Amino acid sequence: MTPATLSVSERMTDRHPVNPEPSDFEEHGHQRQLAGWTARLAMLAALAFSGYQIIVAAFHPFSSLVVRALHVSFLVMLIFVFYPARKGKSRSVVPWQDVLLALAGFSLGFYHFVFEADLIERAGDPNTTDLVIATLASVLVFEAARRVMGWALPLVCATFLAYAFFGQYLPLSIAHRGYGFDQIVSQLYLGSDGILGIPTLVSATYIFLFILFGTFLEHAGMIRLFNALALGLVGQAQGGPAKVAVISSGLMGTISGSGVANVLTVGQFTIPLMKRFGYTSVFAGAVEATSSMGGQIMPPVMGAVAFIMAETLNVPYADIVKAAVVPAALYYLTAFWMVHLEAGRLKLLGLSKEECPNPWLALKQHWYLALPLAVLVYMLFHGFTPMFSGMMGLALTAILILGTALATRISATALRYVFWVALGLGAASFAKWGIVPVLGVIVVLTLANAFVKGGHKTLHMMKMGLVDGAKQALGVGIACAIVGVIIGVLTLTGAASNFAGYILDIGQTSLFLSLLLTMIVCLLLGMGIPTIPNYIITSSIAAPALLKLGVPLIVSHMFVFYFGIMADLTPPVALAAFAAASIAKAPAMKIGFKATQIAIAGFVIPFMAVYDPALMMQGDPTIAAVVYIVFKATVAILLWGSAAVGYLWSALNMVERFLAAAAAFSLVVALPVTDEIGFAVGATFIIWHWLRSHRR
C-alpha cells in the first residue's frame, strides 16, 4: 500500500508521519547532528546520564547535595557535546575546545563528592580552591544555559548577579548592605541555596524520571493509542480534525512535560489534517499550540512544575493535582468549544466513518499501554513519593515493552496468560522487597530479548528511549540550575521583599491591580524564558505577596504558574506559536494572536480562582460551592467563545456579540450582584439568538 492510499487513521496512528511537513524549529538551542564515533561516544554519555539517574532513584547512594552536583555535571557535559557555541558552527563534530569544556564541567561536579565533609566543616569560610571551583562551575553553567536557552535567561540571571555585587550603590529603597566575592560565590555553588538549590534537586530526582517515563511510553506506542482514541471519539463530529487535535494533545499532556514538544510531535499529524479539511493555516497552528501548551497544566506530570511546587510549598503532590484538575478541564473545554464554533461558522464537516478507527477496538488492543500511567497516578494519590512513583512507573513501562516483545513470540493464548501473570507477580513483589525484584525482572527480560527473534529491535528501542530521555532533560535541567542563581541572590540579599512590598502597597488599594501587575510580570518574563524558571522566579517574588493579601497558598502559586504557561502563547515571543508555525507554514505572530484568543480561559480562570478558591478546591469548599463555581465558569466560557467567534447556532450580529461578552464578563467579575446580572444577560442572549436563528 502506498502512502497516498493510507487512511487518515493509519497515518495518524503511525509513530512517524508519512511525508510530514518539515519542521526546522528546535525548542532548545541548535543541536549538533553527530555521526560516526563521535555520535557513539555522545550516545554512551547520554546512556550514562540516564543510568546514573535511575541508580539514584532506585538506591539513593549519595547525599542530596552530591546528587545535585553530579546531576549538574552531567548536564553541562552533555550540553557542550550536543550544542555548538553558535548556530551553524560545528554541527557535525565536537571541536576540541568543547571537549575540554565538557570534561571540565563533568569533573567539577565531583568536587562535592570528594570534599563533601570538608565543605560542610568550612561552610561560610571557603578557601581559595573552593572559590575557584565555584567560580568555574558558575561560568560553565551560564554558558551551557546560553547554548540551550539563548541569551534571555542568562541575562536575567546575570542582572540579579550584578545586583548582588553592586546593589549597595543603588538608591536606598532597593539597595542592600553589600556582600563580598566569597559570600556571593559560595552562595551560588557551594551550598544548597543557589545553583544546587531546590529546583536542581527536583530536576535530579522527580523531573528526570518523569521525562524518561514519557519518552518510554512514546516509544511503546502511546501516541498511536491517543490518536486512535481521539479520531474514533470525535473524528466524525463537526470540525472533527480540530477536535482530534485538542483531545490528542490533551492526552499527550498527561505523559509529556513540554508543550512545545507536544506541538512538534502531535502537530505533525493534526495541523496538516486540519488544513486539509478547510481550517486556515493560522487557525490550525493556533489550535495545536493552544492544546499542546495546556498539557503543562494537565495532571499527573504538569510540565514538571507540580513537583517543584510541591517541594517548595512542602505539601503533598496530590494537593497540587487537586487544585489543577478543574482549571485544566476548563482550559480544554475552551479550546474544544472554540474549534466547534469555528467549524460551525465555516460549515466544516468531520471525517468519514471509514477514515476513523474504532476507539474501543483500539483500547481493547492496546489497553496495556495505559497500565504504567494508571499505576503511576494510583501511587501518587496513595502516599508514595513522586520519586518512588516515577521509578515504579518507569520500571513497569520497561517491563511492558520488554515483556510484549516476548509475549508476541508465544503462539498459544494460554501460555501468554501464564506469561503475563508471572510477569505481574514478579513486578508486584516490590510491595514486600522494594525495587530490587522489579529491576531483576527487567534484567531477566533484557537477557531473554537478546536471544529471541526481533528482540534486538526492542532492546535498541529501549536504548534510544534512554538516550532521548537524557537529551530531553537537558533544557529543563539547565534551566533549573541557572535559575538557582536568582534564588541564591534573593535569599542572600532579601531583595524579594522589595517587589513583594510594592505589590502589597498596590493590593491595599486594589487586589485586582496587584494580580494584574503579577500577570504582566509573568508574561514579560515568559517572553524570554521557559515556564519552569518563569514560575520559580515569580513564585519567589510575587506569590508571597499575594499570600499576604489573602490569596490561598496554592492558588497564589498556581496564579503565577498559569501565566507563565500563557507566555508561550502570547506574542511577540510565543514558543508554542513558533513551533506550530514551522509546521503550518503560517506567520507565527498571527498564530500567537489567534492562540491567545482560543486560550482565553487561561487568562480568566486564575483570576476567578483568586476571588473564589473553590474553583481550585481550596479553602475546604462544599460540594455545592465547587459545582456552582464550575458551572459559572463553564457558562462564562461558552458565552465568551460565542462572542469571540461570532457564532452559536448561526452568525451573531454586533448586539448579540456585545450581550454575550457582557454576560461572560459579569460572571467573571466577583462583585455583588454581578453573577445575577451575568446569568440574566446570558439567558436573554441565548433565548434571543435561538429564536432569531430558528426563524431563519
DRENKOL-222642 format. One record per residue: x, z, y of N, C-alpha, C, O in turn. Coordinates in steps of 0.2 Angstrom, whole numbers, plus 5000, padded with zeros to 4 digits. Example, Ala and Ser with C-alpha at 12.3 -4.5 7.8 and 13.67 -1.06 7.14 Angstrom:
2
506650394972506250394978506650394984507150424983/506450354989506850364995506450395000506750405006/
END
This chain:
696
500450004994500050005000500450005006500950045007/500349965011500749955017500550005022499950035022/500950025027500750075032500150055036499750095038/500049985037499449965040498849975037498249985040/498849985030498149995027498050065025497550085022/498450115027498350185026497850205030497750185036/497350255027496850285031497150335036497750355035/496750355040496950405045497150465042497550505043/496750485037496850545033497550545030497850595029/497650485027498350485023498950485028499450515027/498850455034499350455039499450525042499950545044/498850555043498850625046499150675042499450725044/499050665035499250725031499950715028500150755024/500250655030500950655028501350695033501250695039/501950715030502350765035502650715040502750745046/502850655039503150615044502750555045502450525041/502550545052502050495053502350425052502950415052/501850385050502050315049502150275056501650275060/502750245057502850215063502650255069502250235073/502950315070502750365075503050335082503550295082/502650345087502950335094503550375095503450435094/504050345097504650385098504650435103504350425108/504950495102504950545107505750565108506050585104/505950555115506650575116506650645120507150665122/506050675120506050745123506350795118506250795112/506850835121507150895117506950955121507050965127/506651005117506451065121506951105123506951135129/507551115120508051145122508751105122508951085117/508951095128509651055129509650985125509050955124/510250965124510350895121510750905115511350915116/510550905109510950925103511350865101511150805102/511950885098512350835095512050805089511750835085/512250745088512050705081512650705077512950655077/512750755074513450765070513350725063512850715061/513950705061513950665055514650685051515150705054/514650665044515250675041515450755039514950795039/516050765039516250835038516050885043515950945042/516050855049515850905055515150925054514950985055/514650875052513950895050513950945045513550995045/514350935040514350985034514551055036514251105034/515051055040515351125042514751155047514651215046/514451115051513951145055513351175051513051225053/513251135046512651155041512851225038512451265037/513451225036513651285032513651345037513451405035/513851335044513751385049513051405050512851465050/512551365050511851375051511651415044511251465045/511851395039511651425032511851505032511551545030/512551505035512751575035512351625040512251675039/512151595046511751625050511051655047510851705047/510751605044510151625040510251675035509851725034/510751665031510951715026511051785029510851835026/511451785034511551855037510951885039510851945038/510451845042509851875045509451895039509051955039/509451865033509051885028509351945025508951995022/510051955024510352015022510152075026510052125024/510152065033510052115037509352145036509152205036/508852095036508152115035508052145028507652195028/508352125023508252155016508652215015508352265012/509252225018509652285016509852325021510152385020/509752305028509952345034510652375033510752435033/511152335032511852355030512252385036512752425036/512052365043512352395049511952435053511352435053/512252465058511952495063511552445068511752385068/511152475072510752425076511152385081511052325082/511652425084512052385089512452335086512552285089/512752345080513152295076512752235074512952185075/512152255072511652195070511552145076511552085076/511452175082511352135088511952095090511952045092/512552135090513152095092513352035087513551985090/513252045081513351995076512851935077513051875076/512251955078511751905080511951865086511851805085/512151895091512351855097512951815095513051755098/513451835091514051805090513851735086514151685087/513351745081513151685078512751635082512951575082/512351655087512051615092512551575096512451515097/513051615099513551575103513951525099514051475101/514151545093514551495089514151435088514451375089/513551435085513151385084512951335090512951275089/512851375095512651335101513251295104513151235106/513851315103514451275105514551225100514951175102/514351235094514451175089513851125090514051065090/513251145091512751095091512551065098512251015099/512751095104512551075111513251065115513651105115/513250995117513850975121513751015128513251035130/514351015132514351035139513951005143513651025148/513850935143513550895147513150845143513350825138/512550815146512150765142512550705141512850685146/512550675135512850615134513650625132513950575131/513850685132514550695131514650725124514250765122/515050695120515250715113514650725109514550775106/514250675108513550685105513650675097513250695093/514250655095514350645088514950685085514950695079/515350715089515850755087515950815091515650825096/516250865088516350935092517050935094517550935090/517150925101517850925104518250995103517851045101/518850995103519251045101519151105106519151165103/518951095112518851155117518151185115518151255115/517651155112517051185110517151225103516851275102/517651195099517851235093518151295095517951345092/518551295099518851365102518351415104518351475103/517951385109517351425112516951455106516751515106/516751415101516351435096516651495092516351545090/517351485090517651535086517751595090517751655088/517951585097517951645101517351685102517351745101/516751655103516151685103515951725097515651775097/516151685091515951725085516451785084516151835081/517051775086517551835085517351895089517351955087/517151885095516951935100516451985097516352045098/515951955093515451995090515652045085515252095084/516252035083516452085078516852145081517052195078/516852145088517152205091516752265090517052315089/516152255091515652315089515752335082515652395081/515852295078515852305071516452345069516452395065/517052325072517652365070517752425074517952475072/517552425081517652485085517052525087517052555093/516552525083515852555085515952625087515752645092/516352665082516352735083516752745090516652795094/517352705091517752715097517352705103517352735108/516852655103516452635109515952695110515852705116/515752725105515252775106515652835109515352875114/516252855107516652905110516752895117516752945121/516952835119517152825126516652795130516752755135/515952805128515452775132515452805139515452865140/515352755144515452775151516152775154516252775160/516652765149517352765152517652715148518152735144/517552655149517852595145518552585146518752595152/518952565141519652555143519752475145519252445145/520352455146520452385148520252335143519952285145/520352345137520152305131519352295131519152235130/519052355132518352345132518052305137517652265136/518352315143518152275149518252195148517852155150/518852185145519052115144518552075139518252025140/518452115134517952085128517252085131516952025130/517052135135516352125138516252065143515752035143/516852055147516852005152516751935148516351895150/517251925143517251865140516551845136516351795137/516351905133515651895130515151875134514751835133/515051905140514551895145514651815148514151785148/515251795149515351725151515151675146514851625148/515351695140515151645135514351645134514051585132/514051695134513351695134512951655139512551625138/513251665145513051625151513051555150512651515151/513651535147513751465146513351435140513151375141/513251475135512851455130512151445132511851395130/511951495136511251485138511151425143510651395143/511651405147511651345151511551285147511151245149/511951285142511851225137511251215134510951155133/510951265132510251265129509651265133509251215133/509651305138509051315143509151275149508651275153/509751245151509851215158510051275163510251325161/510051255169510351295174509851355176510051405179/509251345176508751385179508851455177508951505181/508751475170508851545168509451575170509451635172/510051545168510651575170510751585178511051635179/510451545182510551555189510051615191510251655195/509451625188509051685189509451745187509451795191/509751745181510151805179510751815183510951875185/511051755185511651765190511451795197511851835199/510851785199510651815205510551885204510751925209/510251915199510251985198510952015197511052075199/511351975194512052005193512452015200512752055201/512351965204512551965211512252025215512652055218/511652035213511352095216511652165214511752205218/511852165208512252225205512952235209513152285210/513252175210513952185213513952195220514352225223/513452165224513452165231512752195234512652185240/512352225230511752245233511852305238511352315242/512352335238512452395243512552365250512452405255/512652295251512752275258512052245260512052215266/511552245256510852215258510552265263510752325263/509952245266509552295270509352355266509252355260/509252405270509152475266508552475262508552505257/508052435263507452435259507552415252507152435247/508052365251508152345244508852355242509052335237/509252395246509952405244510052455238509552495237/510552465235510752515230511352545232511652525237/511552595229512152645231512852605230513352635232/512852555226513452525224513752545217513752605216/514052495213514252515207514952475206515052425208/515352505202516052475201515952425195515452415192/516552385195516552325190516452355183516152325179/516852415181516752435175516052465173515852455167/515752485178515052515176514552455175514152455170/514652395179514252345178514352305171513852285168/514952295170515152255164514952295158514752265153/515052365158514952405152514152395151513952395145/513752395157513052395156512852325153512352325149/513252275154513052205152513152205144512752175141/513652225142513852205135513952265130513852265124/514252315133514552375128513952415125514052445120/513452425129512952465127512352435125512352375123/511752465124511152435122510652425127510052425126/510852415133510352405139510452335142510052325146/510952295140511052235143510952175138510352175135/511452135137511352085133511152105126510852065122/511452165124511252185117510652235117510552285113/510152225122509652265123509052245118509152215113/508452275120507852265115507652195114507552185108/507652155119507552085117507952055112507752015107/508652065112509052045107508952075100508952045095/508752145100508552175094507952145091507952135085/507452125095506852095092507052025089506852005084/507451985093507651925090508051925084507951885079/508451975083508951985077508552015071508852015066/507952035072507552065067506952025066506851985061/506452035070505752005069505751935070505551895065/506051905076505851845078506251795073505851745071/506851805071507151755067506751745060506751695058/506551805057506151795051505551755052505351715047/505251765057504551735058504651655060504251615058/505251645063505451575064505551535057505351485056/505951575053506151545046505551545042505451495038/505051595043504451595039504051525041503751495036/503951515047503551455049503951385047503551345045/504551385047504951325045504851315038504751255036/504851365034504751365026504051335025503951295021/503551365028502851345027502751265029502451235026/503151245035503051175037503351135031503051085029/503951155029504251115023503851115017503851065013/503451165016503051175010502451125010502151115005/502251105016501651065017501051095021500551065020/501151145024500651175028500351135033499751135034/500751085036500551045041499950995038499450985041/500150975032499650925029498950965028498450935029/499051025026498351065025498051075031497451065031/498351095036498051105043497751035045497151035048/498050985045497750915047497150895043496750865046/497250905037496650885032496050925034495550905034/496150995035495551035037495251015043494651015044/495651005048495450985055495050915054494550915057/495350865051495050805050494350805047493850775049/494350845041493750855037493250885041492650875040/493350935045492850985048492550945054491950955055/492950915058492750895065492850815066492750795071/493250785061493450715062492850665064492950625068/492250685061491650635062491250655068490750615069/491350715071490950735077491150685083491650655083/490750695088490850665094491550685097491650735098/491950635098492550645101493050675095493450715097/492950665089493250695083494050695084494250745083/494350645086495050645086495350695091495850725089/495050705096495250765101495150825098495550875099/494550835095494450905092494850915086495050975085/495050865082495550875077496250905080496550945077/496450875086497050895089496950975091497451015090/496350995094496351065096496351105090496751155090/495951095084495951135078496651135075496951185073/496951075074497551075070498151105074498551145071/498151105081498651135085498551215085499051255085/497951235085497751305084497951335078498251385078/497851295072498051325066498851325065499151365063/499151275068499851265068500151325072500751355070/499851345077500051405081500051475077500451515079/499751475072499751535068500451545064500551605062/500751495063501451495060502051475064502651485062/501851445070502451425074502451465081501951485084/503051485083503151525089503251475095503351505101/503251415095503451375100502951325102502751285098/502651325108502151275110502351205110502051155108/502951195113503251135114503451105107503351045106/503651145102503751115096503151095092503151045089/502551135094501951105091501751045094501450995090/501851025100501750965103502050905100501850855098/502750925099503150865096503050855088503150805086/502750905085502550905078501850875077501750815074/501350905079500650885078500550825083500150785081/500750825089500650775094500850705091500550655093/501350695087501550635084500950605080500850545080/500450645078499850615074499250605079498950555079/499150665083498550665086498450625093497950595094/499050625096499050585103498850505101498450485105/499250475097499050405095498350395093498050345094/498150445089497450445086496950445092496450405092/497050495097496550495102496550435106496050415109/497150405108497150345112496850285108496550245111/496950285101496550235098495850235098495550185098/495550295099494850305099494550305106493950325107/494950285111494650275118494850325123494750315129/495150385121495450435126495950395130496350365127/496050415137496650395140497250425138497250475135/497850395140498450425138498550495141498850535138/498350495147498450565151497950615148498250675146/497350605146496950655143497150675136497150725134/497350625132497650635125498250685126498250725122/498750665130499350705131499150775133499450825131/498650785138498450845141498050895135498250955135/497650865131497350895126497850925121497750985119/498350885119498850915114499250965117499451015114/499450955124499851005127499551075128499751125126/498851065130498451125130498351165124498451225123/498251125119498051155112498751185109498651235106/499251155110499851175107500151235110500351285107/500051245117500351305121499851365119500151415119/499251355117498851405115499051435109498851495107/499451405105499751435099500151495100500251535096/500451505107500851565108500451625109500651685109/499751615110499351675110498951685104498451725104/499051645099498651645093499051685088499551675085/498751745086499051785080499151755074498751705073/499551765069499951835070500651825073500951875075/500951765075501551755077501551765085502051805088/501151735088501051735096501751725099501951755104/502051665098502651655101503251705101503651695105/503151745097503651805096503651855101503951905100/503251845106503151895112502851955109502952015111/502351945104501952005102502452055099502352115100/502952035096503452085093503852115098504052175098/504052085104504452115109503952155113504252215115/503352145114502852185117502752245113502752305116/502652245107502552305103503152345103503152415103/503752315103504352365103504452395110504652455110/504352355115504452385122503952435123504052485126/503252425121502752475123502752535118502352585119/503152525112503152575107502352585104502152645103/502052525103501352535100501352495094501752445093/500852505089500852465083500752385085500352375089/501052345080500952275081500152255081499952215085/499852295077499052275076498752285083498252255084/498952335087498652345093498752285098498252265102/499252255097499452195101498952135099498652095103/498952125093498552075090497752085091497452035093/497552145091496852165093496652145100496152115101/497152155104497052135111497052055112496752035117/497352025108497451945109496951905106496851845107/496551935101496151895097495551865101495551795100/495251895105494651875109494851825114494651765114/495451835118495651785123495851725119495751665122/496251725114496451665110495851625108495851565109/495351655105494751625103494351585109494151535109/494351625115494051595121494451535124494251485126/495151545123495551485125495451425121495351365124/495351425115495251365111494551345111494451285111/494051395113493351365114493351325120493051275121/493751345126493851305132494051235130493751185132/494651235127494951165125494451125121494351065122/494051155116493651115112493051095116492851035115/492751135120492151115124492351065129491951015130/492951065132493151015137493250945134493050895137/493550945128493550875124492850855122492750795122/492450895120491750875118491350845124491050795124/491450875130491150845136491450785138491050735140/492050775138492450715140492250655135492150605137/492150675129491950625124491250605125491050545125/490750645127490050635129490050585135489650545136/490450605140490450565146490750495145490450445148/491250485141491450425139491150385134491350325132/490650425131490250395125490750375119490750325116/491150425117491650415112491350435106491150495105/491450405100491250425094491750455090492350455092/491650475084492150505079492350455074492250395075/492750485070493050445064492450425059491950465059/492550375055492050355050492150405044492750445044/491650415040491750465034492250445030492550485027/492450375029492950355024493650375027494050385023/493750385033494350405036494550475036495050495037/494050515034494050595035494150625028493650605023/494650665026494650695019494150745019493850775023/494050765012493550825011493950885012494450895008/493750925017494150985019494151035013494651075012/493551045009493551085004493951064998494251104994/494051004997494450974992495150984993495551004989/495350975000496050995002496251065001496751084999/495751105003495851185002495851204995496251244993/495451164991495551184984496151164981496451194976/496451104983497051084980497651114983498151124979/497651144989498251174992498151244995498451264999/497651274992497451344994498051394994498151434998/498551384989499051424988499551424994499951474995/499551374998499951375004499751425009500251455013/499151455009498951505013499151575011499051625015/499351575005499451645002499951685006499851745007/500551655007501051695011500851715018500951775020/500451675021500151695028499651745027499651795031/499251745022498751795021499051865019498851915022/499651865015499951925013500351955020500352015021/500551905024500951925030500451965035500552025037/499851935036499351965040499152035037499052085041/498952035031498752095027499252155028499052205030/499952135027500452185028500452215035500552275036/500452165040500552185047499952235049500052275053/499352225046498752265048498752325044498252365045/499152335039499152395035499752435035499952465030/500052445041500552495042501252475040501752515041/501352415037502052395036502352365042502052345047/503052375043503352355049503352275049503352245044/503452255055503452175056504052145052504052095050/504652185052505252165049505152155041505352105038/504852205038504752205031504152155030504252125024/503652155034503152105033503452035033503251985029/503852025038504151955039504551935033504551875031/504951985031505351975025504951955019505151915015/504451995017504051985012503651915012503651875007/503451895018503151835019503551775018503451725015/504251785020504751735019504851725012504951675009/504951785008505151785001504551754997504751714992/503951764999503451734995503351664996503151624992/503551645002503551565003504051534999503951484996/504651564999505151534995504951534987505051484984/504651584985504351594978503851534977503851504972/503451524982502951474982503251404981503051364977/503751394985504051324985504451314978504351264975/504851364976505251354970504751354964504851314959/504251404964503851404958503351344957503251324952/503151314963502751254962503151194959502851154955/503751194961504151134958504251144951504251094947/504251204948504251214941503651214938503551184932/503051234941502451234938502151164937501851144932/502351114941502151044940502551014934502250964932/503051044932503351014926503051044919503151014914/502551094920502251114914501551074913501151084918/501451044908500851004907500251044905499751024908/500351094901499751124899499451174904499851214907/498851174905498551214910498651284909498751324913/498551304902498651374900499351404902499451454904/499851364901500551384902500651384910500951434912/500251344914500351354921500051424923500351454927/499451444920499151504922499651564920499751604924/499951554914500351614912500951614917501251664919/501251554919501751554923501651584930502051624932/501051564933500951594940500751674939500951704944/500451694934500351764933500951804932501051854936/501451774928502051804928502451814934502751864936/502351754938502751754944502451804949502751834953/501751804949501451854954501651924952501751964957/501651944946501852014944502552024946502752084948/503051974945503651984947503751994955504152044957/503351954959503351964966503052034968503252064973/502552054964502152114966502552174965502352234967/503052174961503452234959503852264965504052324964/503752234971504052264976503752324978504052374982/503152334976502752394978503052464975503052514978/503452454970503752514967504552504968504852564969/504852444968505552444968505852414974506452404975/505352394979505652364985505752284985505452254980/506252264989506352194990506752164984506752104983/507152204981507652184976507352144970507652084969/506852164967506552124962506252054965506352004961/506052054971505751994974506351944975506251884973/506851974977507451924978507751904971507951844970/507651944966507851924959507451874957507751824953/506751874958506351814956506551754959506551704956/506751754966506951694969507651664966507651604965/508051714964508751694961508551654955508851604953/508151684951507951654944507651584945507851534941/507151584950506851514951507351464954507251404952/507851484958508351444960508751414955508851354954/508951454950509351434945508951384940509251334938/508351404939507851364935507751294938507751244934/507751284945507651224948508251184948508251124948/508851214947509451174946509451134940509951094939/509051154935509051114928508451074926508451054921/507951074931507351034929507350964934507750964939/507050914931506950854935506550864941506050894942/506850844947506550854953506750914957506650924962/507050964953507251024956507751024961507751064966/508250974961508750974966508450954973508650974978/507850914972507550894979507250954982507250964988/506951004978506651064980507151104983507051134988/507751114980508251154982508551124989508751164993/508551064990508851034996508351045001508551065007/507651045000507151065005507251135007507151155013/507351185002507451255004508151255009508051295014/508651225007509251225011509151195018509351235023/508751145019508551115025508151165029508151165035/507651195026507251245029507651305032507551325038/508251325028508651375031509051355037509151385042/509251285037509651255042509251245048509351265054/508651225047508151205053507951275056507851275062/507851325052507651395055508151415059508051445065/508851415057509351435061509451395068509551425073/509351335068509351295074508751305078508851305084/508151315076507651335080507651395083507351415089/508051445080508151515083508651515089508651565092/509051465090509551465095509251475102509451515106/508751435103508451435110508151505112508251535117/507751525107507451595108507951645108507851695112/508451645104508951705103509351705109509451765112/509551645112510051655118509651675124509951705128/508951655124508551675130508451745130508551785135/508351775124508351855123508951885125508951935128/509551855124510151885125510351885133510551935135/510251825136510451825143509951855147510151885153/509351865145508851895150509051975149508752015154/509451995145509652065145510052085151510152135153/510352035154510752045160510252065165510452115169/509652035166509152065171508952135169508952175174/508852145163508552215161509152265162508952315165/509752245161510352295162510352305169510452365171/510352255174510352265181509852305184509952355188/509252295181508652335184508652405181508552455185/508952415175509052485173509552525177509452585178/510152485178510652515182510452535189510652585191/510152485192510052495200509352525201509252545207/508952525197508252545198507852495203507352515206/508052425203507852385208507052365206506752345211/506852375200506152355199505652395203505152375204/505852455205505452495209505252465215504752485218/505752425218505552395225505052345224504552355228/505052305220504552255219503852285217503352275219/503952335212503352375210503052405216502352415216/503452435220503152475226502752425231502252445234/503052365231502752315235502052295232501552285236/501952285226501352275223500852325223500252315225/501152395223500752445224500452455231499852475232/500852435236500552435243500052385244499552405247/500152325241499552275241498952305237498352295240/499052335232498552355227498052405231497552415229/498352445235497952495238497452465243496952495244/497552405245497052365249496652325244496052315245/496952285240496552245235496952235229497552205228/496652255223496952245217496952165215497452145212/496452135217496452055216497052025219497351985216/497252045225497852015228498552035225498951995224/498552095222499152115218499152075211499652055209/498552065208498552015202498751945204499151915200/498551925210498651855212499451845213499751795211/499751895217500451895218500851895211501351855210/500651935206500951935200500851875196501351845193/500351845197500151775194500651725197500951685193/500751725203501151675207501851685204502251635203/502151745204502751765202502951735195503451705193/502451745190502451725183502551645183502951615179/502051615187502051535187502751515190502951465188/502951545195503651515198504151525194504651485193/504251585191504751595186504751545180505251525177/504151535178504051495172504151425173504251385169/504251405180504451335181505151325178505351265177/505551375178506251355175506451395169506951375166/506051445167506251475161505751485156505151475158/505851495149505351495144504951555144505051605148/504451555140503951605140504251675139504051725142/504651685134504951745132505351775138505151835139/505851745140506151785146505751795152505751845156/505251745153504751755159504351815158504351855162/504151835151503751895150504251955151503952005154/504851945148505252005149505352025156505352085158/505551975160505651995167505052015171505152075174/504551985170503952005174503652065172503352105176/503652085165503452145162503852205165503552255165/504452195166504952245168504752265175504852315177/504552215179504552225186503752235188503652285192/503352195186502652195188502152235184501752275187/502252235178501752275173501752345175501252375175/502352385176502252455178501852465184501452515184/501952425189501552425195500752425194500352455196/500552375189499852365188499652425184499052435185/500052455180499852515176499652565181499152605180/500052575186499952625191499252615195498952655198/499152545195498452535199497852535195497352525197/497952565188497452575184497252525179496852535175/497752475178497652425173497852455167498452475167/497552455161497752475155498452445153498552385155/498852485149499552465147499552395144499952355147/499252385139499252325135498952265139499252215139/498452275143498152225147498652205153498652145154/499052255156499452235161500052195158500252145161/500252205152500752165149500452095147500852045147/499852095144499552035142499451985148499551925148/499352015154499251985160499851935162499751875163/500451965162501051935164501151885158501451825159/501051905152501151855146500751795147501051735146/500151795148499751735148499951695154499951635153/500151715159500351675165501051645164501151595167/501451675160502051645158501951585153502251535154/501351585149501151535145500951475149501051415148/500451495154500151445159500751405163500551345165/501251435164501851405167502051335164502251295167/502051335157502251275153501751225154501851165152/501151235157500651185158500551165165500351115167/500851205170500751195177501251155180501851175180/501151105183501651065187501951105193501651155195/502551085195502951025194503351025187503550975185/503451095185503951095179503451125173503351185172/503251075169502751095163503051065157502951005155/503451105153503751085147503351055142503450995139/502751085141502251055136502050985139501950945134/501950975145501650915148502250865147502050805145/502850875148503350835147503450815140503550755138/503350855135503450845128502850795126502950745123/502250805129501650765127501750695130501550645127/502050695136502150635140502650585136502550525136/503150615133503650575129503250535123503550485121/502750565121502350535115501750485118501650435115/501450515123500850475126501050415130500650375131/501650415132501950365137501450365143501250315145/501350425146501050435152501350475157501850515155/501250475164501650525168501550595167500950615166/502050635166502050705164501650745170501350785168/501750725176501350765181500650755180500250805181/500350695179499650685178499450725172498850755172/499850725166499650765161499650835162499150875160/500150865166500150935168499550955172499251005171/499250915177498750925181498050925177497650975177/498050875172497450875168497450935163496950965161/498050955160498051005156497851075159497551115156/498051085165497851145169497151145170496851205169/496751085171496051085171495751105164495251145164/496051075159495751095152495851165151495451195147/496451195152496551265150496351315156496651365156/495851305159495651345165495551415162495651465166/495351425156495151495153495851535153495751595154/496351505152497051535153497151565159497551615160/496851545165496951575171496351625173496551675176/495851615170495251655171495251725167495051775169/495351715160495251765156495751825157495451885157/496351825159496751885161496451925167496451985167/496151885172495851925177495151965175495052015177/494851925171494251965168494352025164494052075164/494952015160495152075156495352135160495252195158/495652115166495852175170495252215173495252275173/494752175175494152205178493752235172493352275173/493752205166493352235160493852235154493852185150/494252285153494652285147494352275140494752265136/493652285140493352275134493452205131493452185125/493652155136493752085133494452085129494452045124/494852135130495452135125495352195121495852225118/494752225120494652285116495052345117495252375113/495152355124495552415126495052465129494552445132/495252525129494852575133494352605128493852635131/494352595122493852625117493152595119492652635120/493052535119492452505121491952505116492152505110/491252505117490752505112490652435110490952385113/490352425104490252355101489852315106489952255107/489352345109488952315114489352295120489152235123/489752335122490152315128490652255127490652205131/490952245121491352195119490852125118491052075120/490352135115489852075114489652055121489651995122/489552095125489252075132489852035136489651985138/490452065136490952035140491151965137491351915140/491151965130491251895127490751845128490851785129/490151865128489551825129489651795137489551735138/489751845141489851825148490351775149490351725153/490951785146491551745147491351675144491551625146/491051675138490851615135490351565139490551505140/489851605142489451565147489851535153489751485155/490251575155490651555161491151495159491151445163/491351495153491751435151491351375150491551325152/490751385147490351325146490151295153490151235154/489951335158489751315164490351285168490251235171/490951315168491451285171491651215168491851175172/491651215162491851145159491351095161491551035162/490751105161490251055164490351035171490350975173/490551085175490651075182491351035183491350985187/491851045179492451015179492450945177492750895180/492050935171492050865168491450825172491550765172/490950855174490450825177489950795172489650745173/489850835167489350805161489150865157489550915156/488550865155488250905150487850865145488150845140/487250855146486850815142486850745145486750695142/486950735151487150675155487550685161487750745162/487750635165488150645171487850695176487250695177/488250745178487950785183488050755190488550725192/487550775195487650755202488050815205488150865202/488150805212488550845215488250915216488550965216/487550915217487250985217487251025211487351085211/487150985205487251015199487951045197488051095195/488451005199489151025198489251095202489551135200/488951095208489051155213488751215210489051265210/488151205207487751265204488151285198488251345197/488351245194488751265188489351305190489551355187/489751275195490351305197490251375200490551425199/489751375204489551445207489351495202489551555203/488951475197488751525192489351545188489351605187/489751505186490351525182490851575186491051625184/490851555193491251595197490951665198491351715198/490351675198489951735199490051775193490051835193/490051745187490151785181490851805180490951855177/491351775183492051795183492151855187492551905186/491951855193492051905198491651965196491051965195/492052025196491752085193491552125199491852175201/491052105203490752145208489952165207489652125202/489752215210489052225209488552165210488652135215/488052155205487552105205487852035204487451995203/488452025204488751955203488551935196488451875195/488551975191488351955184487551925184487451875181/487151965187486451945188486351875191486051835189/486751875197486751805201486951755196486651695196/487551765193487851715189487351685183487251625182/487051735180486551715174485951675177485751625174/485751705183485151675186485351595188484951555187/485851595192486051525194486251475188486051415188/486551505183486751465177486051445173486051385171/485551485173484951465169484651415173484351365171/484651425180484251375184484651305183484251255183/485251305183485651245182485451205176485351145175/485451245170485351225164484651195163484551135160/484151235165483451205165483351145169483051095167/483651145175483551085180483851025176483550975176/484551035174484850975171484550955165484550895164/484250995161483950975154483350935156483250885153/482950955161482350925162482550855165482150805163/483050855170483150785173483450735168483350675168/483850765163484150725158483650695153483650635151/483150735151482650715146482150665150481850635146/482050675156481550625160481850555159481550505159/482550555159482850485159482750455152483050405151/
END
